[in-house]
């Protein structure tokens, strides 16, 4: 079985994916980590593949190779804007795809920022709070875009108000993984 976790940035795909993989004994792949290993930084990947559609097609090729290499795997994906290259995944009965969601307020609490070299930046909470309205609008716009895009292709799993263990349990129950 292959499990693909879709969702917007800062939603928790990697954290949930790693916990899920550990619980069910699957391999885990974090797409962002793999891209950084190959291109040095996420910015390096974006510089080499300037076009979003081209990047999403390349990501689909990466997923295809990981799926062939791993019998049982959970893959946390980078946010995907163009789903054309992913149709085979949605139609394959051996692949579970779901959109991980949360409320904007919860995502705001988890925001992380990095520099051009993918080093984590410390942004003072006072600054974030001062500009909270801006960040909340941006988060909600991203959520609306990605959730609308994914809704016609896959189920949605909401993290709202749940512990990480609770979310993993919900996923396991929904897809009969344990």
Residue frames as a rotation matrix with the C-alpha (Angstrom) as fourth column:
UNK 1
0.583 0.812 0.000 0.00
0.812 -0.583 0.000 0.00
0.000 0.000 -1.000 0.00
UNK 2
-0.628 -0.704 0.331 1.16
0.703 -0.696 -0.145 3.52
0.333 0.142 0.932 -0.79
UNK 3
0.426 0.732 -0.532 -0.12
0.874 -0.486 0.031 6.59
-0.236 -0.478 -0.846 1.07
UNK 4
-0.500 -0.516 0.695 0.25
0.690 -0.723 -0.039 10.08
0.523 0.460 0.718 -0.39
UNK 5
0.112 0.484 -0.868 -0.38
0.877 -0.458 -0.142 13.00
-0.467 -0.745 -0.476 1.95
UNK 6
-0.234 -0.051 0.971 -1.36
0.693 -0.709 0.129 16.20
0.682 0.703 0.202 0.17
UNK 7
0.570 0.523 -0.633 -1.94
0.807 -0.499 0.315 19.62
-0.151 -0.691 -0.707 1.74
UNK 8
0.813 -0.229 0.535 -0.78
-0.007 -0.923 -0.385 23.20
0.582 0.309 -0.752 1.93
UNK 9
-0.219 -0.976 -0.008 2.50
0.145 -0.025 -0.989 24.30
0.965 -0.218 0.147 3.49
UNK 10
-0.800 -0.257 0.543 2.89
-0.459 -0.321 -0.828 24.20
0.387 -0.912 0.138 7.30
UNK 11
0.234 0.971 -0.041 -0.09
-0.751 0.207 0.627 21.87
0.618 -0.116 0.778 7.65
UNK 12
0.079 -0.275 0.958 1.88
-0.871 0.448 0.200 19.02
-0.485 -0.851 -0.204 9.26
UNK 13
0.774 0.258 -0.579 2.18
-0.574 0.672 -0.468 16.50
0.268 0.695 0.668 6.40
UNK 14
-0.076 -0.907 -0.415 5.72
-0.403 0.408 -0.819 15.46
0.912 0.105 -0.397 7.34
UNK 15
-0.664 -0.154 0.732 5.01
-0.746 0.081 -0.661 15.12
0.042 -0.985 -0.168 11.06
UNK 16
0.300 0.864 0.405 1.78
-0.792 0.462 -0.398 13.16
-0.531 -0.201 0.823 10.57
UNK 17
0.674 -0.056 -0.736 3.32
-0.582 0.573 -0.577 11.10
0.454 0.818 0.354 7.76
UNK 18
-0.397 -0.907 -0.143 6.31
-0.541 0.357 -0.762 10.07
0.742 -0.225 -0.632 9.82
UNK 19
-0.561 0.268 0.783 4.13
-0.748 0.241 -0.618 9.11
-0.355 -0.933 0.065 12.80
UNK 20
0.563 0.821 -0.099 1.73
-0.761 0.468 -0.449 7.19
-0.322 0.328 0.888 10.55
UNK 21
0.367 -0.506 -0.780 4.55
-0.562 0.548 -0.620 5.30
0.742 0.666 -0.083 8.84
UNK 22
-0.690 -0.657 0.302 6.06
-0.609 0.302 -0.734 4.36
0.391 -0.690 -0.609 12.18
UNK 23
-0.222 0.695 0.684 2.71
-0.811 0.258 -0.525 3.14
-0.541 -0.672 0.506 13.54
UNK 24
0.768 0.640 0.017 1.91
-0.504 0.621 -0.600 0.91
-0.394 0.452 0.800 10.55
UNK 25
0.239 -0.780 0.579 5.50
0.150 0.619 0.771 -0.20
-0.959 -0.097 0.265 9.84
UNK 26
0.823 0.071 0.564 5.86
0.567 -0.042 -0.823 1.54
-0.034 0.997 -0.075 6.45
UNK 27
-0.408 -0.904 0.132 8.78
0.912 -0.396 0.103 3.42
-0.041 0.162 0.986 4.98
UNK 28
0.605 0.564 -0.562 8.50
0.533 -0.811 -0.239 7.21
-0.591 -0.155 -0.792 5.10
UNK 29
-0.393 -0.668 0.632 9.55
0.915 -0.352 0.197 9.73
0.091 0.656 0.750 2.46
UNK 30
0.321 0.375 -0.870 9.42
0.412 -0.882 -0.228 13.49
-0.853 -0.285 -0.438 2.94
UNK 31
0.598 -0.026 0.801 9.35
0.799 -0.067 -0.598 15.03
0.069 0.997 -0.020 -0.54
UNK 32
0.946 -0.248 0.209 10.81
-0.248 -0.968 -0.028 18.35
0.209 -0.025 -0.978 0.63
UNK 33
0.465 -0.807 0.363 13.79
-0.385 0.184 0.904 16.55
-0.797 -0.560 -0.225 2.19
UNK 34
0.253 -0.337 0.907 14.39
0.701 0.710 0.068 14.54
-0.667 0.618 0.416 -1.00
UNK 35
0.807 0.069 0.586 14.25
0.502 -0.603 -0.620 17.70
0.310 0.795 -0.521 -3.12
UNK 36
0.836 -0.526 0.153 16.71
-0.536 -0.725 0.433 19.45
-0.117 -0.444 -0.888 -0.81
UNK 37
0.329 -0.729 0.601 19.06
0.053 0.649 0.759 16.45
-0.943 -0.218 0.252 -1.01
UNK 38
0.273 -0.162 0.948 19.02
0.897 0.398 -0.190 16.56
-0.347 0.903 0.254 -4.81
UNK 39
0.447 0.029 0.894 18.98
0.631 -0.719 -0.292 20.33
0.634 0.695 -0.339 -5.45
UNK 40
-0.642 -0.767 -0.012 20.66
0.510 -0.415 -0.754 21.69
0.573 -0.490 0.657 -2.32
UNK 41
-0.849 0.453 -0.270 17.69
-0.034 -0.558 -0.829 23.87
-0.527 -0.695 0.489 -1.34
UNK 42
0.068 0.941 0.331 14.03
0.721 0.183 -0.668 24.27
-0.690 0.284 -0.666 -2.23
UNK 43
0.529 0.055 -0.847 15.04
-0.310 -0.916 -0.253 27.54
-0.790 0.396 -0.468 -3.89
UNK 44
-0.576 -0.802 -0.157 17.61
-0.514 0.207 0.833 25.64
-0.635 0.560 -0.531 -5.97
UNK 45
-0.564 0.498 0.659 14.83
0.636 0.771 -0.039 23.36
-0.527 0.397 -0.751 -7.22
UNK 46
0.513 0.823 -0.242 12.64
0.510 -0.520 -0.685 26.36
-0.690 0.228 -0.687 -8.03
UNK 47
0.145 -0.547 -0.824 15.53
-0.568 -0.728 0.383 28.09
-0.810 0.413 -0.417 -9.81
UNK 48
-0.832 -0.515 0.206 16.25
-0.169 0.589 0.790 25.04
-0.528 0.622 -0.577 -11.95
UNK 49
-0.600 0.731 0.326 12.58
0.771 0.418 0.480 24.44
0.215 0.539 -0.814 -12.73
UNK 50
-0.996 0.076 -0.040 11.10
-0.066 -0.975 -0.211 27.91
-0.056 -0.208 0.977 -12.94
UNK 51
-0.434 0.884 -0.173 7.64
-0.622 -0.155 0.768 26.82
0.652 0.441 0.617 -14.11
UNK 52
-0.335 0.388 0.859 5.20
-0.857 0.253 -0.448 25.51
-0.391 -0.886 0.247 -11.46
UNK 53
0.740 0.645 -0.193 3.64
-0.661 0.641 -0.391 23.05
-0.129 0.417 0.900 -13.90
UNK 54
0.296 -0.735 -0.610 7.08
-0.401 0.483 -0.778 21.65
0.867 0.475 -0.152 -14.77
UNK 55
-0.639 -0.523 0.564 7.93
-0.709 0.115 -0.696 21.30
0.299 -0.845 -0.444 -11.05
UNK 56
0.062 0.750 0.658 4.68
-0.841 0.394 -0.370 19.46
-0.537 -0.531 0.656 -10.36
UNK 57
0.801 0.149 -0.580 5.28
-0.508 0.682 -0.526 17.09
0.317 0.716 0.622 -13.28
UNK 58
-0.181 -0.951 -0.250 8.79
-0.438 0.306 -0.845 16.39
0.880 -0.043 -0.472 -11.98
UNK 59
-0.499 0.080 0.863 7.37
-0.854 0.123 -0.505 15.75
-0.147 -0.989 0.007 -8.51
UNK 60
0.622 0.778 0.086 4.95
-0.729 0.616 -0.298 13.21
-0.285 0.122 0.951 -10.03
UNK 61
0.495 -0.540 -0.681 7.92
-0.349 0.594 -0.725 11.44
0.796 0.596 0.105 -11.65
UNK 62
-0.573 -0.709 0.411 9.71
-0.643 0.078 -0.762 11.37
0.508 -0.701 -0.501 -8.28
UNK 63
-0.066 0.648 0.759 6.64
-0.894 0.300 -0.334 9.87
-0.444 -0.700 0.559 -6.61
UNK 64
0.791 0.369 -0.487 6.33
-0.581 0.701 -0.413 7.23
0.189 0.610 0.770 -9.34
UNK 65
0.008 -0.866 -0.499 9.91
-0.325 0.470 -0.821 6.12
0.946 0.169 -0.278 -8.77
UNK 66
-0.671 -0.232 0.704 9.48
-0.730 0.041 -0.682 6.01
0.129 -0.972 -0.197 -4.98
UNK 67
0.331 0.885 0.329 6.29
-0.875 0.418 -0.244 3.98
-0.353 -0.208 0.912 -5.36
UNK 68
0.697 -0.131 -0.705 8.10
-0.398 0.746 -0.533 1.46
0.596 0.653 0.468 -7.56
UNK 69
-0.305 -0.946 -0.107 11.00
-0.319 0.207 -0.925 1.23
0.897 -0.248 -0.365 -5.09
UNK 70
-0.894 0.019 0.448 8.86
-0.446 0.051 -0.893 0.84
-0.040 -0.999 -0.037 -1.94
UNK 71
-0.682 0.665 -0.305 6.15
0.452 0.710 0.539 -1.75
0.575 0.230 -0.785 -1.40
UNK 72
0.440 0.779 -0.446 4.65
0.854 -0.210 0.476 0.01
0.277 -0.590 -0.758 1.62
UNK 73
-0.678 -0.735 0.027 5.38
0.717 -0.669 -0.194 3.73
0.161 -0.112 0.981 1.91
UNK 74
0.564 0.698 -0.441 3.94
0.742 -0.663 -0.100 6.96
-0.362 -0.270 -0.892 3.27
UNK 75
-0.467 -0.700 0.540 4.95
0.859 -0.504 0.088 10.04
0.210 0.505 0.837 1.27
UNK 76
0.286 0.442 -0.850 4.46
0.567 -0.793 -0.222 13.62
-0.773 -0.418 -0.477 2.52
UNK 77
0.100 -0.175 0.980 4.22
0.981 -0.149 -0.127 15.77
0.168 0.973 0.156 -0.60
UNK 78
-0.896 -0.263 -0.358 5.15
0.269 -0.963 0.033 19.37
-0.354 -0.067 0.933 -1.23
UNK 79
0.027 0.938 -0.344 2.06
-0.067 -0.342 -0.937 21.44
-0.997 0.048 0.054 -2.07
UNK 80
-0.729 -0.174 0.662 0.97
0.575 0.369 0.731 20.49
-0.371 0.913 -0.169 -5.61
UNK 81
-0.440 0.547 -0.713 -0.83
-0.370 -0.833 -0.411 23.05
-0.818 0.083 0.569 -7.79
UNK 82
-0.062 0.370 -0.927 -1.34
-0.992 0.078 0.098 21.05
0.109 0.926 0.362 -11.01
UNK 83
-0.035 0.149 0.988 -2.89
-0.589 0.796 -0.141 17.63
-0.807 -0.587 0.060 -10.58
UNK 84
0.593 0.316 -0.741 -2.89
-0.805 0.263 -0.532 16.46
0.027 0.912 0.410 -14.24
UNK 85
-0.154 -0.790 -0.594 0.23
-0.659 0.530 -0.534 14.33
0.736 0.310 -0.602 -13.77
UNK 86
-0.793 -0.156 0.588 -1.27
-0.599 0.372 -0.709 12.69
-0.108 -0.915 -0.388 -10.66
UNK 87
0.128 0.961 -0.247 -4.38
-0.979 0.162 0.123 11.08
0.158 0.226 0.961 -12.19
UNK 88
0.016 -0.172 -0.985 -2.81
-0.239 0.956 -0.171 7.60
0.971 0.238 -0.026 -12.18
UNK 89
-0.927 -0.373 -0.040 -2.24
-0.029 0.176 -0.984 7.87
0.374 -0.911 -0.174 -8.43
UNK 90
-0.539 0.787 0.300 -5.87
-0.802 -0.371 -0.468 8.83
-0.257 -0.492 0.832 -7.79
UNK 91
0.356 0.734 -0.579 -7.13
-0.890 0.455 0.029 5.85
0.284 0.505 0.815 -9.81
UNK 92
-0.368 -0.603 -0.708 -4.75
-0.305 0.797 -0.521 3.21
0.879 0.024 -0.477 -8.40
UNK 93
0.676 0.733 -0.077 -6.48
-0.209 0.290 0.934 1.02
0.707 -0.615 0.349 -5.79
UNK 94
0.382 -0.632 -0.674 -3.09
0.847 0.531 -0.017 0.41
0.369 -0.564 0.739 -4.10
UNK 95
-0.742 -0.615 0.268 -2.64
0.488 -0.769 -0.413 4.14
0.460 -0.175 0.871 -3.42
UNK 96
0.343 0.769 -0.540 -4.43
0.937 -0.316 0.145 6.15
-0.059 -0.556 -0.829 -0.73
UNK 97
-0.639 -0.455 0.620 -4.44
0.494 -0.861 -0.123 9.91
0.590 0.227 0.775 -1.27
UNK 98
0.415 0.806 -0.422 -5.78
0.900 -0.294 0.322 12.40
0.135 -0.513 -0.848 1.23
UNK 99
-0.033 -0.270 0.962 -5.67
0.160 -0.952 -0.262 16.14
0.987 0.145 0.074 1.88
UNK 100
-0.241 -0.126 -0.962 -4.52
0.963 0.094 -0.253 17.02
0.123 -0.988 0.099 5.40
UNK 101
0.016 0.360 0.933 -6.35
0.263 -0.902 0.343 20.14
0.965 0.240 -0.109 6.62
UNK 102
-0.377 -0.055 -0.925 -6.53
0.924 -0.095 -0.371 22.37
-0.067 -0.994 0.086 9.66
UNK 103
0.774 0.627 -0.089 -7.96
0.629 -0.778 -0.011 25.72
-0.076 -0.047 -0.996 10.71
UNK 104
0.441 -0.594 0.673 -5.99
0.237 -0.646 -0.725 28.84
0.866 0.480 -0.144 9.81
UNK 105
0.684 -0.134 0.717 -5.54
-0.664 -0.521 0.536 29.69
0.302 -0.843 -0.445 13.51
UNK 106
0.820 -0.376 0.431 -3.81
0.018 0.770 0.638 26.35
-0.572 -0.515 0.638 14.15
UNK 107
0.571 -0.626 0.531 -1.59
0.784 0.225 -0.579 26.71
0.243 0.747 0.619 11.09
UNK 108
0.625 -0.308 0.718 -0.60
-0.216 -0.951 -0.220 30.21
0.750 -0.017 -0.661 12.21
UNK 109
0.800 -0.274 0.534 0.71
-0.545 0.042 0.838 28.72
-0.252 -0.961 -0.115 15.46
UNK 110
0.578 -0.563 0.590 2.96
0.409 0.826 0.387 26.35
-0.706 0.018 0.708 13.47
UNK 111
0.987 -0.160 0.020 4.34
-0.059 -0.473 -0.879 28.82
0.150 0.866 -0.476 10.93
UNK 112
0.325 -0.946 -0.001 8.00
0.497 0.170 0.851 28.35
-0.804 -0.277 0.526 10.14
UNK 113
0.950 -0.110 -0.292 10.19
-0.290 -0.656 -0.697 30.58
-0.115 0.747 -0.655 7.99
UNK 114
0.421 -0.856 0.301 13.46
0.678 0.517 0.522 29.73
-0.602 -0.015 0.798 6.28
UNK 115
0.144 -0.474 -0.869 16.15
-0.474 -0.804 0.360 31.67
-0.869 0.360 -0.340 4.49
UNK 116
0.487 0.038 -0.873 17.37
-0.873 0.054 -0.485 30.98
0.029 0.998 0.059 0.93
UNK 117
-0.508 -0.746 -0.430 19.51
-0.666 0.657 -0.353 28.12
0.546 0.107 -0.831 2.24
UNK 118
0.231 0.771 -0.594 16.56
-0.064 0.621 0.781 26.50
0.971 -0.142 0.193 4.05
UNK 119
-0.796 -0.454 -0.399 17.90
0.403 0.092 -0.910 27.44
0.451 -0.886 0.110 7.48
UNK 120
0.195 0.917 -0.348 15.13
0.898 -0.025 0.439 27.93
0.394 -0.398 -0.828 9.98
UNK 121
-0.569 -0.298 0.766 14.65
0.077 -0.947 -0.311 31.57
0.819 -0.118 0.562 10.94
UNK 122
-0.443 0.441 -0.781 13.48
0.888 0.092 -0.452 32.65
-0.128 -0.893 -0.432 14.35
UNK 123
-0.429 0.435 0.792 10.71
0.148 -0.830 0.537 35.22
0.891 0.348 0.291 13.95
UNK 124
-0.998 0.033 0.053 9.72
-0.059 -0.205 -0.977 36.83
-0.021 -0.978 0.206 17.26
UNK 125
-0.443 0.895 -0.055 6.18
0.897 0.441 -0.037 35.99
-0.008 -0.066 -0.998 18.32
UNK 126
-0.120 0.379 -0.917 5.57
0.345 -0.851 -0.397 39.69
-0.931 -0.364 -0.029 18.90
UNK 127
-0.750 -0.196 -0.631 6.24
-0.485 -0.486 0.727 40.35
-0.449 0.852 0.270 15.19
UNK 128
-0.896 0.442 -0.040 3.96
0.317 0.701 0.639 37.50
0.311 0.560 -0.768 14.12
UNK 129
-0.250 0.840 -0.482 1.20
0.893 0.008 -0.450 38.71
-0.374 -0.543 -0.752 16.43
UNK 130
-0.361 0.048 -0.931 1.55
-0.066 -0.997 -0.026 42.28
-0.930 0.052 0.363 15.13
UNK 131
-0.612 0.042 -0.790 1.06
-0.781 -0.192 0.595 41.01
-0.127 0.981 0.150 11.57
UNK 132
-0.721 0.324 0.612 -1.37
0.056 0.908 -0.415 38.23
-0.690 -0.265 -0.673 12.41
UNK 133
0.327 0.916 -0.233 -4.21
-0.206 -0.172 -0.963 39.58
-0.922 0.363 0.133 10.25
UNK 134
0.156 -0.370 -0.916 -1.94
-0.981 -0.164 -0.100 39.48
-0.113 0.914 -0.389 7.20
UNK 135
-0.831 -0.556 -0.014 -0.73
-0.555 0.828 0.077 35.94
-0.031 0.072 -0.997 7.88
UNK 136
-0.437 0.753 0.491 -4.25
0.049 0.566 -0.823 34.71
-0.898 -0.336 -0.284 8.61
UNK 137
0.497 0.595 -0.631 -5.47
-0.579 -0.314 -0.752 36.08
-0.646 0.740 0.188 5.24
UNK 138
-0.145 -0.660 -0.737 -2.55
-0.979 0.205 0.009 34.41
0.146 0.723 -0.675 3.44
UNK 139
-0.897 -0.147 0.417 -3.08
-0.278 0.921 -0.274 31.10
-0.344 -0.362 -0.867 5.24
UNK 140
-0.051 0.969 0.240 -6.81
-0.047 0.238 -0.970 31.14
-0.998 -0.061 0.033 4.51
UNK 141
0.432 0.152 -0.889 -6.20
-0.840 -0.291 -0.458 31.96
-0.329 0.944 0.002 0.83
UNK 142
-0.597 -0.701 -0.389 -3.75
-0.780 0.620 0.079 29.03
0.186 0.351 -0.918 0.56
UNK 143
-0.741 0.383 0.552 -6.18
-0.065 0.777 -0.626 26.75
-0.668 -0.500 -0.551 2.37
UNK 144
0.288 0.928 -0.235 -9.07
-0.347 -0.127 -0.929 27.76
-0.893 0.349 0.285 0.12
UNK 145
0.175 -0.294 -0.940 -6.98
-0.985 -0.062 -0.163 27.25
-0.010 0.954 -0.301 -3.01
UNK 146
-0.757 -0.598 -0.262 -5.49
-0.608 0.792 -0.050 23.86
0.238 0.121 -0.964 -2.14
UNK 147
-0.664 0.560 0.495 -8.54
-0.080 0.605 -0.792 22.42
-0.743 -0.566 -0.357 -0.40
UNK 148
0.383 0.807 -0.449 -10.76
-0.568 -0.177 -0.804 23.35
-0.728 0.563 0.391 -3.35
UNK 149
-0.031 -0.507 -0.862 -8.22
-0.979 0.191 -0.077 21.87
0.203 0.841 -0.502 -5.76
UNK 150
-0.889 -0.455 -0.057 -7.89
-0.427 0.866 -0.259 18.60
0.167 -0.206 -0.964 -3.85
UNK 151
-0.419 0.779 0.468 -11.56
-0.612 0.139 -0.779 18.18
-0.671 -0.612 0.418 -2.83
UNK 152
0.512 0.677 -0.529 -12.65
-0.843 0.278 -0.460 16.68
-0.164 0.681 0.714 -6.14
UNK 153
0.131 -0.584 -0.801 -9.81
-0.622 0.581 -0.525 14.13
0.772 0.567 -0.287 -6.14
UNK 154
-0.513 -0.462 -0.724 -9.46
0.272 0.712 -0.647 12.85
0.814 -0.528 -0.240 -2.59
UNK 155
0.541 0.622 -0.566 -10.77
0.702 0.037 0.712 12.67
0.464 -0.782 -0.416 0.95
UNK 156
0.043 -0.464 0.885 -9.92
-0.350 -0.836 -0.422 15.31
0.936 -0.292 -0.199 3.50
UNK 157
0.180 -0.070 -0.981 -8.54
0.842 0.527 0.117 14.58
0.509 -0.847 0.154 6.97
UNK 158
0.510 0.086 0.856 -9.00
-0.171 -0.965 0.198 17.43
0.843 -0.247 -0.477 9.46
UNK 159
-0.393 -0.749 -0.534 -6.45
0.538 0.284 -0.794 17.95
0.746 -0.599 0.291 12.22
UNK 160
-0.194 0.300 0.934 -8.54
-0.368 -0.905 0.213 20.56
0.909 -0.303 0.286 14.03
UNK 161
0.279 0.323 0.904 -8.33
-0.921 -0.177 0.348 20.14
0.272 -0.930 0.248 17.77
UNK 162
0.978 0.087 -0.187 -6.83
-0.055 0.983 0.172 16.65
0.199 -0.159 0.967 17.65
UNK 163
0.371 -0.896 0.243 -3.58
-0.455 0.053 0.889 15.33
-0.810 -0.440 -0.388 19.02
UNK 164
-0.229 -0.542 -0.809 -1.08
-0.973 0.144 0.179 13.95
0.019 0.828 -0.560 16.54
UNK 165
-0.951 -0.094 0.294 -1.77
-0.143 0.978 -0.152 10.44
-0.273 -0.186 -0.944 17.87
UNK 166
-0.130 0.988 0.086 -5.50
0.053 0.094 -0.994 11.07
-0.990 -0.125 -0.064 17.43
UNK 167
0.306 0.170 -0.937 -5.02
-0.848 -0.397 -0.350 12.13
-0.432 0.902 0.022 13.80
UNK 168
-0.669 -0.618 -0.412 -2.92
-0.731 0.647 0.216 9.04
0.133 0.446 -0.885 13.08
UNK 169
-0.763 0.469 0.444 -5.61
0.109 0.771 -0.628 6.87
-0.637 -0.431 -0.640 14.72
UNK 170
0.222 0.886 -0.407 -8.30
-0.336 -0.323 -0.885 8.55
-0.915 0.333 0.226 12.57
UNK 171
0.003 -0.314 -0.950 -6.30
-0.999 -0.038 0.010 7.85
-0.039 0.949 -0.313 9.41
UNK 172
-0.916 -0.399 0.043 -5.72
-0.400 0.916 -0.023 4.22
-0.030 -0.038 -0.999 10.42
UNK 173
-0.442 0.835 0.327 -9.42
0.145 0.427 -0.893 3.69
-0.885 -0.347 -0.310 11.12
UNK 174
0.278 0.598 -0.752 -10.64
-0.606 -0.498 -0.620 5.46
-0.745 0.628 0.224 8.00
UNK 175
0.218 -0.297 -0.930 -8.39
-0.942 0.185 -0.280 3.43
0.255 0.937 -0.239 5.69
UNK 176
0.955 0.230 0.189 -8.30
-0.284 0.894 0.347 0.22
-0.089 -0.385 0.919 7.78
UNK 177
0.375 -0.908 -0.185 -4.53
-0.569 -0.068 -0.819 0.32
0.732 0.412 -0.543 8.13
UNK 178
-0.736 -0.620 0.273 -4.21
-0.602 0.413 -0.684 -1.59
0.311 -0.667 -0.677 11.41
